[in-house]
Amino acid sequence: MDIWDPKKRSAVMARIKSKDTKPELIVRHYLYHRGYRYRKNVKDLPGTPDIVLYKYNIVIFVHGCFWHGHEIDSHIPHSNKSFWEKKITQNKIRDQRNKIKLKELGWHVMTIWECQLKPAVREQTLLEIEYYINHIFLEKFKTPVSTQENFSSLVAEEAETYTTNSQKE
């Protein structure tokens, strides 16, 4: 049984923000202070990603566990259960569809869950985000170096041969 009447419940639910949530702000502040520049809530991309790193071709969604049906720690309210099951299932389907579209457009997609930003695991999560960003960026410029000959061709000067004093005598 809900503790509020329907009018009060509606007012409470209407105040829940979809932009600039606390988990979003945590990720954005971390990225900004680490030197990453981004755009937020880009409407031209499928799903309006929370954070878009154009330079790295990465989009980041910061999802609330309840609203997006996180399998690990989400729960369905007991009141009006069928409504919430339908709503959350539709959100999950929409999220998956948007991720597929973004990947087809060549974007790398990251999803950060609200529970991954709790104080006990926050630092690890933020470091993993940064690792992933750097990994994707370095993969763009990866050049295969398979043999020593290929490696020596990257040097500006000719290869030198060195002799020791015993070889000179």
For each residue, the residues with C-beta under 8 A, 3 or more apart:
1: 79
2: 5 9 79
3:
4: 8 9 12
5: 2 8 9
6: 9 10
7: 10 11
8: 4 5 11 12
9: 2 4 5 6 12 13
10: 6 7 13 14
11: 7 8 14 15
12: 4 8 9 15 16
13: 9 10 16
14: 10 11
15: 11 12
16: 12 13
17: 20 21
18: 21
19: 24 40 41 50
20: 17 24 25
21: 17 18 24 25 62 64
22: 25 26
23: 26 27 62 64 112 114 117
24: 19 20 21 27 28 40 50 51 62
25: 20 21 22 28 29
26: 22 23 29 30 117 122 126
27: 23 24 30 31 50 51 60 62 112 117 126 129
28: 24 25 31 32 38 40 51
29: 25 26 32 33
30: 26 27 33 34 126 129 130
31: 27 28 34 36 38 51 53 129 130
32: 28 29 35 36 37 38
33: 29 30
34: 30 31 130
35: 32
36: 31 32 53 56 130 133
37: 32 53 55
38: 28 31 32 51 52 53 54
39: 42 51 52 54
40: 19 24 28 50 51 52
41: 19 48 49 50
42: 39 45 48 49 52 59
43: 48
44:
45: 42 48 49 52 59 102 105 107
46: 97 98 101 102 105
47: 61 94 95 98 99 101 102
48: 41 42 43 45
49: 41 42 45 52 59 60 61 102
50: 19 24 27 40 41 60 61 62
51: 24 27 28 31 38 39 40 59 60 62
52: 38 39 40 42 45 49 58 59 60
53: 31 36 37 38 56 57 58 59 60 133
54: 38 39 57
55: 37 137
56: 36 53 108 133 136 137
57: 53 54 106 107 108 136 140
58: 52 53 107 108 109 110 132 133 136
59: 42 45 49 51 52 53 102 107 108 109 110
60: 27 49 50 51 52 53 110 111 112 129
61: 47 49 50 95 109 110 111 112
62: 21 23 24 27 50 51 112 114 117
63: 67 68 70 95 111 112 113 114
64: 21 23 67 68 114
65: 68 70 72 73 74 113 114 115
66: 69 70 74 75 88
67: 63 64 88 91
68: 63 64 65 74 88 91 92 95 113
69: 66 74 88 89 91 92
70: 63 65 66 73 74 113 114 115
71: 74
72: 65 113 115
73: 65 70 115
74: 65 66 68 69 70 71 88
75: 66
76: 81 84 85 88
77: 80 81 84
78: 81
79: 1 2
80: 77 83 84
81: 76 77 78 84 85
82: 85 86
83: 80 86 87
84: 76 77 80 81 87 88
85: 76 81 82 88 89
86: 82 83 89 90
87: 83 84 90 91
88: 66 67 68 69 74 76 84 85 91 92
89: 69 85 86 92 93
90: 86 87 93 94
91: 67 68 69 87 88 94 95
92: 68 69 88 89 95 96
93: 89 90 96 97
94: 47 90 91 97 98
95: 47 61 63 68 91 92 98 99 111
96: 92 93 99 100
97: 46 93 94 100 101
98: 46 47 94 95 101 102
99: 47 95 96 102 103 109 111
100: 96 97 103 104
101: 46 47 97 98 104 105
102: 45 46 47 49 59 98 99 105 107 109
103: 99 100 106 107 108 109
104: 100 101
105: 45 46 101 102
106: 57 103
107: 45 57 58 59 102 103
108: 56 57 58 59 103 136
109: 58 59 61 99 102 103
110: 58 59 60 61 129 132
111: 60 61 63 95 99
112: 23 27 60 61 62 63 116 117 125 129
113: 63 65 68 70 72 116 117
114: 23 62 63 64 65 70 117 118
115: 65 70 72 73 118 121
116: 112 113 121 122 125
117: 23 26 27 62 112 113 114 121 122 125
118: 114 115 121 122
119: 122
120:
121: 115 116 117 118 124 125
122: 26 116 117 118 119 125 126
123: 126 127
124: 121 127 128
125: 112 116 117 121 122 128 129
126: 26 27 30 122 123 129 130
127: 123 124 130 131
128: 124 125 131 132
129: 27 30 31 60 110 112 125 126 132 133
130: 30 31 34 36 126 127 133 134
131: 127 128 134 135
132: 58 110 128 129 135 136
133: 36 53 56 58 129 130 136 137
134: 130 131 137 138
135: 131 132 138 139
136: 56 57 58 108 132 133 139 140
137: 55 56 133 134 140 141
138: 134 135 141 142
139: 135 136 142
140: 57 136 137
141: 137 138
142: 138 139
143:
144: 150
145: 150 151 154
146: 150
147: 150 151
148: 151 152
149: 152 153
150: 144 145 146 147 153 154
151: 145 147 148 154 155
152: 148 149 155 159
153: 149 150
154: 145 150 151
155: 151 152 159
156:
157: 160
158:
159: 152 155
160: 157
161:
162:
163: 167 168
164: 167 168
165: 168 169
166: 169
167: 163 164
168: 163 164 165
169: 165 166
